[in-house]
Amino acid sequence: MVHITTAVDTFPQILTETYNQTSNLSSTAILTCHIRDLGEHHVTWFKFDPLTSFPSPLAVGKQLFTTDKRYSISFYSTSSRDSFWSLEIYQLKFSDEGTYICKIANRKASVSIYIHLHIQIPMMIYPTNVYIEPGASIKLNCSLLMNSDMNDTHKKSLITWHFVSNQINNTKPHDVYIRKKFVNNTLSSYLIIEHAQIFHTGVWTCVYKRQQLSAKVIIEKGKKI
C-alpha cells in the first residue's frame, strides 16, 4: 500500500508498494523504492523506533543522518522519469529488524511506503533426501549459525521437529531420538531413527521461529542411501 497525504499531479510517485523482506543475520539488506518523476525532490528514509513508536530519520537524499557505518544510500536511473533509491544495511543485526519508511514530502504533499524487515538466522538441514532399507539407521542434522549479537531469548529458543506421512503413523516414542549440540557457534539438532521402518517414511521438518526446512525420508526394501 502506498500512503499519499495530498494528491498533486506534478508530485513524484513511489511505484513500489509496501512489502515484507526477510534477510539472514550478518548478511546485507537492500531496501529499495522505485520512484517516478523525482525531479528536485528528495527521498527520505526513516525507521520506526520500537521504544517511542515514532519514526527516526536515517537519510535524506544522499546524506545519512546515522553515524552507523553499516548504512549507505545507493541509487540509479533507468530512464529520465524512473529512478531506484536503496537503503543498504551491512552485517545485519537483530536490532536492525523493524519497519522502515521510504518517503517523499514537501509542504504541500507527501507519499510514502513501509518496508517491514525481518532478520532470520541461517539454517541448514542435511541430508535432504534419504532412501534406505528397513532396519537401517537415519540421522538428520538441522543446524543454526549463531553469533554474539543474539540475545538469550534467541539462544534458548528450541528447534522442533515435525513429521508428516501419508501412512498410518505407528511411530512410538522410543523410535525417534533428538540430540542437541553446540559447537563453534553452531547449534545442531539431530533427529535419529534407529532401525527405521516403513512407517517412518514421510517428510521430517525442523522448525525454528518463522523458519522451517524439510527432509524427505523413504524406507523401502531394495533402497539405499
C-alpha angles and dihedrals in degrees: 000000000000116000116216120183097187129009114232120167095220095043118111121261130222105216094185114090127219108282147170122244128190121199134175122255111264092016128105124269119204112194110193137194122193106215128193123200096358092165112162094342125107132231111232125198125205136174123208111243107229090210098052101020088226125118117254118207117246104171144353115204106317094338119100120212094192123083091210104117090206089076126080140160124230132177143171138178129231096184141356088276105034128069134163120219121192136191107209122199118190129202092015120223129196088250089065090067113108146076121316127192127214106198142172117193147158133169093284106038146008139190128190146164133202126233115196109206119200122190120210134181116247106259131192137183126197133223101019096187126038124182112179144150123254114274096033124114126250128203121187119187121205112183140181127200108227128193140188092267091070117103125218092266092061093042093052095046112111133235107227130197127220132188129210121183137167088216130076105278108236094162112142122205092252091057095070129046130189119208125183129202135176115200130155094353091308121120112204128189114195121201108201125190114188118201092004116214134198091263088065089066112116143069119318114198130192116206132198116174106300094350130088136172128187139209125199115224123192121182112189137144111265093024126118139174 
